[in-house]
């Protein structure tokens, strides 16, 4: 069924669709982590938005995985939630500190 909808494995169309799907899944998980941290601190989306200088709607889109979040924005969000350090695991290349 996937071959019929997205094209055969290894084709540019299929590769693009699978890459987009991976990005959407990652955005969802980042959004869920932000939402979980925000709710644990009893902070509204509006309050978090004020802390980082964006509208509540932007926080909502990020939490739903509907908005691409840049590393600088992610840094501002997590710092506003009191998460002061983060690392990116690059597998065999090692880990790097993001903030």
C-alpha positions as CSV (number, residue, x, y, z in Angstrom):
1,X,0.0,0.0,0.0
2,X,2.8,2.4,0.9
3,X,4.5,1.7,-2.5
4,X,1.2,2.6,-4.2
5,X,0.7,5.8,-2.2
6,X,4.3,7.0,-1.8
7,X,6.2,5.3,-4.6
8,X,8.7,2.5,-4.6
9,X,11.4,2.3,-1.9
10,X,14.5,4.3,-3.0
11,X,12.6,6.7,-5.3
12,X,13.0,10.5,-4.6
13,X,9.2,10.7,-3.9
14,X,9.3,7.9,-1.3
15,X,12.5,9.3,0.3
16,X,10.9,12.7,0.6
17,X,7.7,11.4,2.1
18,X,9.6,9.2,4.6
19,X,11.8,12.2,5.6
20,X,8.8,14.4,6.1
21,X,7.1,11.7,8.2
22,X,10.3,11.4,10.4
23,X,10.3,15.2,10.9
24,X,6.7,15.3,11.9
25,X,7.2,12.4,14.4
26,X,10.2,14.2,15.9
27,X,8.3,17.5,16.1
28,X,5.5,15.7,17.9
29,X,7.8,14.2,20.5
30,X,9.5,17.5,21.2
31,X,6.1,19.2,21.5
32,X,5.0,16.5,24.0
33,X,8.1,17.0,26.1
34,X,7.5,20.8,26.2
35,X,3.9,20.3,27.1
36,X,4.7,17.8,29.9
37,X,7.3,20.1,31.4
38,X,5.0,23.1,31.2
39,X,2.0,21.2,32.8
40,X,4.2,19.8,35.6
41,X,5.0,23.4,36.5
42,X,1.4,24.6,36.2
43,X,2.3,27.1,33.6
44,X,-0.2,28.1,30.9
45,X,0.7,28.3,27.2
46,X,0.2,32.1,27.5
47,X,2.6,32.4,30.4
48,X,5.2,30.3,28.6
49,X,4.7,32.4,25.5
50,X,5.2,35.6,27.5
51,X,8.4,34.2,29.0
52,X,10.0,33.7,25.6
53,X,8.3,36.5,23.6
54,X,5.8,34.6,21.4
55,X,2.1,34.3,21.3
56,X,0.1,31.5,23.0
57,X,-0.8,30.2,19.5
58,X,2.8,29.6,18.7
59,X,3.3,27.6,21.9
60,X,0.2,25.6,21.0
61,X,1.5,24.8,17.5
62,X,4.9,23.8,19.0
63,X,3.3,21.5,21.5
64,X,1.1,19.8,18.9
65,X,4.1,19.3,16.6
66,X,2.6,21.5,13.9
67,X,5.4,24.0,13.9
68,X,9.1,23.5,13.1
69,X,11.1,24.5,16.2
70,X,14.6,25.8,15.8
71,X,17.3,25.0,18.2
72,X,17.5,28.6,19.5
73,X,13.7,28.6,20.1
74,X,13.9,25.2,21.8
75,X,16.7,26.6,24.0
76,X,14.5,29.6,25.0
77,X,11.5,27.3,25.7
78,X,13.4,24.8,27.9
79,X,15.4,27.5,29.7
80,X,12.0,29.3,30.5
81,X,10.9,26.0,31.9
82,X,14.0,25.7,34.1
83,X,15.8,23.1,32.0
84,X,19.2,24.6,31.9
85,X,21.2,22.0,30.0
86,X,20.6,19.7,27.0
87,X,22.7,17.5,24.8
88,X,22.3,16.2,21.3
89,X,23.2,12.6,20.8
90,X,24.9,12.2,17.4
91,X,25.5,8.5,17.7
92,X,29.0,7.4,16.7
93,X,30.0,11.1,16.4
94,X,29.3,11.6,20.1
95,X,27.3,14.1,22.1
96,X,27.3,17.9,22.0
97,X,26.0,20.4,24.5
98,X,23.2,22.5,23.0
99,X,22.9,24.9,26.0
